[in-house]
Amino acid sequence: MNAEKNGTTATPAYQQLKDYVRKMIETGQWRLGDMIPTELSLAAEFALSRMTVNRALRELVSENVLTRVRGRGTFITDRRYQSTLIEIRGIAEEIRSRGDAHRSKVLLLEATHNAAALQTLELPQNGTAFHSRIVHFENDVPIQFEDRYVNSLIFPDYLDQDFESETPNEYMMRVAPAQGAEYWITARKTNAMVRQALMMPIGEPCLVLRRRTEAQRQIASDVTLWHPASRYKLNGRY
């Protein structure tokens, strides 16, 4: 691709590629749900570096024009199903938006070789993951038990953080912002550890959100968030 002149300013190559992708979609040559050519193919076709192509596609993913599916490829986002995607804010931001006070208490912060966690994070069997358990309070009332496993390759300084001053979500978004996420929402009974941490009576159910996020084209974090059903309402937008 040649830089196009607009007055005295050249259009960057990555922006030209973004414009090309949008044009292919708008003209119907690429349809919703179609898989687009690989980064390598686009780099060869337009004589661009892989870094330039990656930047263009990464920005289109963040703009919800494209969707990346691990192990399969990059697809044109099918907006017909967009209403099933929910955006959920971090617990501290959510609490502060209501004008309430947030604080957290760290129960556990450790390195682990847990086989299930390593598999979920797609780390080597002899690798290391980081594990944290944190209780979040709204006006000194516990409303969330956060049980999180973290990719140590993406966040090597995770264990050095003060998570009573900054939440793991805030830290990770600052260091390596999420590029995608999967959610599972269920209603479940608690175990004794969660029930005691959240000061719940025996028998009260929890609203449980499990979220697996991606960053830097890797699984970055796998977190299970427990909320007392009597004290918490899940808010989102789409």
Backbone hydrogen bonds in HBPLUS format (Angstrom, degrees):
<---DONOR---> <-ACCEPTOR-->    atom                        ^
c    i                          cat <-CA-CA->   ^        H-A-AA   ^      H-
h    n   atom  resd res      DA  || num        DHA   H-A  angle D-A-AA Bond
n    s   type  num  typ     dist DA aas  dist angle  dist       angle   num
A0011-THR N   A0004-GLU O   2.83 MM   7  5.26 149.2  1.92 145.1 155.5     1
A0006-ASN N   A0009-THR O   2.95 MM   3  5.30 147.7  2.06 140.2 150.7     2
A0009-THR N   A0006-ASN O   3.24 MM   3  5.30 166.5  2.26 117.9 118.3     3
A0015-GLN N   A0012-PRO O   3.09 MM   3  5.33 122.6  2.43 101.8 115.7     4
A0016-GLN N   A0012-PRO O   3.04 MM   4  6.41 152.3  2.12 150.9 159.4     5
A0017-LEU N   A0013-ALA O   3.00 MM   4  6.30 153.6  2.07 149.2 155.8     6
A0018-LYS N   A0014-TYR O   3.00 MM   4  6.29 152.6  2.07 140.7 148.4     7
A0019-ASP N   A0015-GLN O   2.88 MM   4  6.14 158.7  1.92 149.7 155.2     8
A0020-TYR N   A0016-GLN O   2.90 MM   4  6.16 148.1  2.01 142.4 151.5     9
A0021-VAL N   A0017-LEU O   2.97 MM   4  6.27 161.4  2.00 153.3 156.9    10
A0022-ARG N   A0018-LYS O   3.02 MM   4  6.29 167.1  2.03 153.8 157.0    11
A0023-LYS N   A0019-ASP O   2.92 MM   4  6.09 153.6  1.99 144.5 152.1    12
A0024-MET N   A0020-TYR O   2.94 MM   4  6.22 157.4  1.99 153.2 158.7    13
A0025-ILE N   A0021-VAL O   3.10 MM   4  6.41 147.7  2.21 146.7 155.3    14
A0026-GLU N   A0022-ARG O   2.83 MM   4  6.06 166.9  1.85 154.8 158.6    15
A0027-THR N   A0023-LYS O   2.93 MM   4  5.98 152.0  2.01 150.7 156.5    16
A0029-GLN N   A0024-MET O   3.01 MM   5  5.20 118.1  2.41 151.7 165.3    17
A0030-TRP N   A0024-MET O   2.95 MM   6  5.44 154.4  2.02 132.9 129.1    18
A0028-GLY N   A0025-ILE O   3.08 MM   3  5.19 154.1  2.15 103.7 111.8    19
A0034-ASP N   A0031-ARG O   2.93 MM   3  5.48 164.4  1.96 138.8 141.1    20
A0033-GLY N   A0076-ILE O   2.93 MM  43  4.93 148.5  2.03 124.6 133.8    21
A0076-ILE N   A0034-ASP O   2.80 MM  42  5.48 152.9  1.88 154.8 163.5    22
A0036-ILE N   A0074-THR O   2.90 MM  38  5.96 159.9  1.94 155.3 161.3    23
A0042-LEU N   A0038-THR O   2.97 MM   4  6.27 165.5  1.99 157.9 161.3    24
A0043-ALA N   A0039-GLU O   2.86 MM   4  6.00 157.4  1.91 149.3 156.1    25
A0044-ALA N   A0040-LEU O   3.04 MM   4  6.24 156.0  2.10 145.2 151.1    26
A0045-GLU N   A0041-SER O   2.86 MM   4  6.04 163.2  1.89 152.0 157.2    27
A0046-PHE N   A0042-LEU O   3.03 MM   4  6.05 161.8  2.06 149.8 153.1    28
A0047-ALA N   A0043-ALA O   2.93 MM   4  5.48 106.2  2.48 132.2 145.7    29
A0048-LEU N   A0043-ALA O   2.92 MM   5  4.62 151.9  2.00 131.0 138.7    30
A0053-VAL N   A0049-SER O   3.12 MM   4  6.47 164.7  2.14 154.0 157.6    31
A0054-ASN N   A0050-ARG O   2.81 MM   4  5.93 162.7  1.84 150.9 156.4    32
A0055-ARG N   A0051-MET O   3.00 MM   4  6.18 153.6  2.07 142.4 149.0    33
A0056-ALA N   A0052-THR O   3.10 MM   4  6.38 162.8  2.13 149.7 153.7    34
A0057-LEU N   A0053-VAL O   2.99 MM   4  6.25 169.5  2.00 159.7 161.8    35
A0058-ARG N   A0054-ASN O   2.81 MM   4  5.84 157.1  1.86 147.4 154.9    36
A0059-GLU N   A0055-ARG O   2.99 MM   4  6.14 158.6  2.03 149.6 154.2    37
A0060-LEU N   A0056-ALA O   3.08 MM   4  6.32 152.6  2.16 143.1 151.0    38
A0061-VAL N   A0057-LEU O   2.88 MM   4  6.14 143.7  2.01 146.2 156.2    39
A0062-SER N   A0058-ARG O   3.04 MM   4  6.35 157.7  2.09 145.1 150.6    40
A0063-GLU N   A0059-GLU O   2.96 MM   4  6.19 133.6  2.18 138.9 151.8    41
A0065-VAL N   A0060-LEU O   2.85 MM   5  5.19 156.3  1.90 168.5 164.0    42
A0066-LEU N   A0060-LEU O   3.23 MM   6  5.58 157.6  2.28 113.0 114.2    43
A0064-ASN N   A0061-VAL O   2.96 MM   3  5.01 159.3  2.01 107.5 112.2    44
A0077-THR N   A0065-VAL O   2.97 MM  12  5.45 168.1  1.98 132.2 134.2    45
A0067-THR N   A0075-PHE O   2.77 MM   8  5.17 153.1  1.84 148.6 155.6    46
A0075-PHE N   A0067-THR O   2.79 MM   8  5.17 169.7  1.80 151.3 154.3    47
A0069-VAL N   A0073-GLY O   2.87 MM   4  5.51 171.8  1.88 171.1 173.9    48
A0072-ARG N   A0069-VAL O   2.99 MM   3  5.51 162.7  2.02 138.8 140.2    49
A0073-GLY N   A0069-VAL O   3.10 MM   4  5.51 169.4  2.11 151.7 154.3    50
A0081-TYR N   A0078-ASP O   3.23 MM   3  6.21 170.6  2.24 125.8 127.6    51
A0082-GLN N   A0079-ARG O   3.11 MM   3  4.76 167.7  2.13 102.6 105.4    52
A0084-THR N   A0081-TYR O   3.14 MM   3  5.88 166.8  2.16 120.0 124.1    53
A0085-LEU N   A0082-GLN O   3.03 MM   3  5.56 166.7  2.05 118.1 122.4    54
A0087-GLU N   A0237-ARG O   3.16 MM 150  5.60 160.1  2.20 153.0 159.2    55
A0094-GLU N   A0090-GLY O   2.96 MM   4  6.17 159.7  2.00 154.4 161.0    56
A0095-ILE N   A0091-ILE O   2.96 MM   4  6.15 161.4  2.00 150.4 154.3    57
A0096-ARG N   A0092-ALA O   2.98 MM   4  6.16 168.9  2.00 152.7 155.9    58
A0097-SER N   A0093-GLU O   2.94 MM   4  6.02 145.3  2.06 144.3 153.4    59
A0098-ARG N   A0095-ILE O   3.08 MM   3  5.46 147.6  2.18 106.3 115.7    60
A0100-ASP N   A0095-ILE O   3.28 MM   5  5.61 156.5  2.34 149.3 143.6    61
A0099-GLY N   A0096-ARG O   2.89 MM   3  4.98 158.9  1.93 107.7 113.7    62
A0139-ASN N   A0101-ALA O   2.86 MM  38  5.08 168.4  1.87 150.1 153.6    63
A0103-ARG N   A0137-PHE O   3.29 MM  34  5.31 151.0  2.38 133.7 138.3    64
A0137-PHE N   A0103-ARG O   2.80 MM  34  5.31 166.8  1.82 170.1 168.4    65
A0105-LYS N   A0135-VAL O   2.89 MM  30  5.24 151.8  1.97 147.9 156.9    66
A0135-VAL N   A0105-LYS O   2.95 MM  30  5.24 164.7  1.98 148.7 151.5    67
A0107-LEU N   A0133-ARG O   2.79 MM  26  5.35 159.7  1.83 153.5 158.5    68
A0108-LEU N   A0133-ARG O   3.22 MM  25  4.91 149.2  2.32 138.5 136.7    69
A0133-ARG N   A0108-LEU O   2.98 MM  25  4.91 152.3  2.05 129.9 131.6    70
A0110-GLU N   A0131-HIS O   2.93 MM  21  5.34 160.9  1.97 153.0 159.4    71
A0131-HIS N   A0110-GLU O   2.80 MM  21  5.34 163.3  1.82 162.6 165.3    72
A0112-THR N   A0129-ALA O   2.79 MM  17  5.35 158.7  1.83 158.7 158.6    73
A0129-ALA N   A0112-THR O   2.97 MM  17  5.35 173.1  1.97 159.8 161.5    74
A0118-LEU N   A0114-ASN O   3.00 MM   4  6.26 163.1  2.03 157.4 162.3    75
A0119-GLN N   A0115-ALA O   3.00 MM   4  6.18 155.3  2.06 145.9 152.6    76
A0120-THR N   A0116-ALA O   2.97 MM   4  6.20 161.6  2.01 148.2 153.0    77
A0121-LEU N   A0117-ALA O   2.95 MM   4  6.12 158.2  2.00 151.8 157.5    78
A0123-LEU N   A0118-LEU O   2.82 MM   5  4.96 168.8  1.83 153.7 154.6    79
A0122-GLU N   A0119-GLN O   3.06 MM   3  4.89 153.4  2.13  99.0 106.9    80
A0127-GLY N   A0124-PRO O   2.85 MM   3  4.88 158.4  1.89 114.4 116.2    81
A0130-PHE N   A0150-VAL O   3.06 MM  20  5.01 168.4  2.07 142.4 146.1    82
A0150-VAL N   A0130-PHE O   2.79 MM  20  5.01 154.4  1.85 144.9 150.8    83
A0132-SER N   A0148-ARG O   2.88 MM  16  5.29 160.8  1.92 151.5 157.5    84
A0148-ARG N   A0132-SER O   2.87 MM  16  5.29 167.0  1.89 161.6 164.9    85
A0134-ILE N   A0146-GLU O   2.91 MM  12  5.10 154.9  1.98 142.0 150.3    86
A0146-GLU N   A0134-ILE O   2.76 MM  12  5.10 177.3  1.76 166.1 165.2    87
A0136-HIS N   A0144-GLN O   2.80 MM   8  5.11 165.7  1.82 152.7 157.4    88
A0143-ILE N   A0136-HIS O   2.94 MM   7  6.09 165.6  1.96 158.8 162.3    89
A0144-GLN N   A0136-HIS O   3.37 MM   8  5.11 150.0  2.47 142.5 139.5    90
A0138-GLU N   A0141-VAL O   2.81 MM   3  5.14 162.5  1.84 144.3 144.0    91
A0141-VAL N   A0138-GLU O   2.98 MM   3  5.14 156.2  2.03 108.1 115.9    92
A0145-PHE N   A0226-TRP O   2.89 MM  81  4.97 154.0  1.95 139.5 147.9    93
A0226-TRP N   A0145-PHE O   2.92 MM  81  4.97 168.7  1.93 143.8 146.8    94
A0147-ASP N   A0224-THR O   2.95 MM  77  5.22 165.8  1.97 153.8 158.2    95
A0224-THR N   A0147-ASP O   2.90 MM  77  5.22 162.7  1.93 144.4 149.5    96
A0149-TYR N   A0222-ASP O   2.90 MM  73  5.25 163.5  1.92 146.0 151.5    97
A0222-ASP N   A0149-TYR O   2.89 MM  73  5.25 161.3  1.93 152.8 157.0    98
A0151-ASN N   A0220-ALA O   2.88 MM  69  5.07 166.2  1.90 148.5 145.3    99
A0155-PHE N   A0151-ASN O   3.11 MM   4  6.28 159.7  2.15 151.5 157.8   100
A0158-TYR N   A0155-PHE O   3.15 MM   3  5.44 156.9  2.21 122.8 121.5   101
A0160-ASP N   A0157-ASP O   3.02 MM   3  5.41 149.6  2.11 111.5 121.0   102
A0161-GLN N   A0158-TYR O   3.26 MM   3  5.71 169.8  2.27 116.7 118.7   103
A0165-SER N   A0162-ASP O   3.10 MM   3  5.66 163.3  2.12 114.5 119.7   104
A0166-GLU N   A0162-ASP O   3.18 MM   4  6.44 151.8  2.26 146.9 155.4   105
A0171-TYR N   A0167-THR O   2.97 MM   4  6.25 163.7  2.00 157.4 162.2   106
A0172-MET N   A0168-PRO O   2.87 MM   4  6.02 169.8  1.88 155.5 158.1   107
A0173-MET N   A0169-ASN O   3.01 MM   4  6.09 158.7  2.05 147.0 152.9   108
A0174-ARG N   A0170-GLU O   3.11 MM   4  6.21 137.6  2.30 137.9 148.6   109
A0174-ARG N   A0171-TYR O   3.14 MM   3  5.17 127.9  2.42  94.5 108.4   110
A0175-VAL N   A0171-TYR O   3.00 MM   4  6.28 151.0  2.09 149.8 157.7   111
A0176-ALA N   A0172-MET O   2.80 MM   4  5.61 161.7  1.84 150.0 155.6   112
A0179-GLN N   A0214-GLU O   2.68 MM  35  5.52 165.9  1.70 148.4 153.4   113
A0214-GLU N   A0180-GLY O   2.85 MM  34  5.17 157.0  1.90 147.6 146.5   114
A0182-GLU N   A0212-ARG O   2.87 MM  30  5.25 150.3  1.96 144.6 154.5   115
A0212-ARG N   A0182-GLU O   3.01 MM  30  5.25 157.2  2.06 143.7 151.1   116
A0184-TRP N   A0210-ARG O   2.91 MM  26  5.13 143.3  2.05 148.0 154.2   117
A0210-ARG N   A0184-TRP O   2.84 MM  26  5.13 168.8  1.85 156.1 160.1   118
A0186-THR N   A0208-VAL O   2.90 MM  22  5.24 162.0  1.93 151.4 157.5   119
A0208-VAL N   A0186-THR O   2.79 MM  22  5.24 173.9  1.79 163.5 164.0   120
A0188-ARG N   A0206-CYS O   2.93 MM  18  5.33 158.3  1.98 148.9 155.5   121
A0206-CYS N   A0188-ARG O   2.75 MM  18  5.33 163.5  1.77 159.5 165.4   122
A0195-ARG N   A0191-ASN O   2.98 MM   4  6.11 168.3  1.99 158.9 162.8   123
A0196-GLN N   A0192-ALA O   2.94 MM   4  6.00 162.4  1.97 150.0 153.9   124
A0197-ALA N   A0193-MET O   3.08 MM   4  6.21 159.4  2.12 144.5 150.6   125
A0198-LEU N   A0194-VAL O   2.96 MM   4  6.11 152.3  2.04 151.9 158.6   126
A0200-MET N   A0195-ARG O   2.96 MM   5  5.10 168.7  1.97 148.2 152.0   127
A0199-MET N   A0196-GLN O   3.20 MM   3  4.88 154.0  2.27  94.5 102.2   128
A0204-GLU N   A0201-PRO O   3.25 MM   3  5.93 170.0  2.26 135.3 137.3   129
A0229-ALA N   A0205-PRO O   3.17 MM  24  5.90 164.9  2.19 150.2 146.6   130
A0207-LEU N   A0227-HIS O   2.81 MM  20  5.13 156.3  1.87 153.8 157.7   131
A0227-HIS N   A0207-LEU O   2.98 MM  20  5.13 135.5  2.19 135.3 148.5   132
A0209-LEU N   A0225-LEU O   2.93 MM  16  5.10 162.2  1.97 147.5 151.9   133
A0225-LEU N   A0209-LEU O   2.75 MM  16  5.10 167.0  1.77 151.2 155.9   134
A0211-ARG N   A0223-VAL O   2.86 MM  12  5.41 160.4  1.90 156.3 163.0   135
A0223-VAL N   A0211-ARG O   2.96 MM  12  5.41 171.4  1.97 153.0 155.1   136
A0213-THR N   A0221-SER O   3.00 MM   8  5.43 153.0  2.08 146.2 154.9   137
A0220-ALA N   A0213-THR O   2.82 MM   7  5.65 155.6  1.88 140.0 147.5   138
A0215-ALA N   A0218-GLN O   2.94 MM   3  5.50 153.0  2.01 152.9 161.2   139
A0218-GLN N   A0215-ALA O   2.99 MM   3  5.50 146.9  2.10 115.1 123.6   140
A0231-ARG N   A0228-PRO O   3.04 MM   3  5.46 155.0  2.10 112.9 120.5   141
A0232-TYR N   A0228-PRO O   3.16 MM   4  6.06 123.7  2.49 157.2 171.3   142
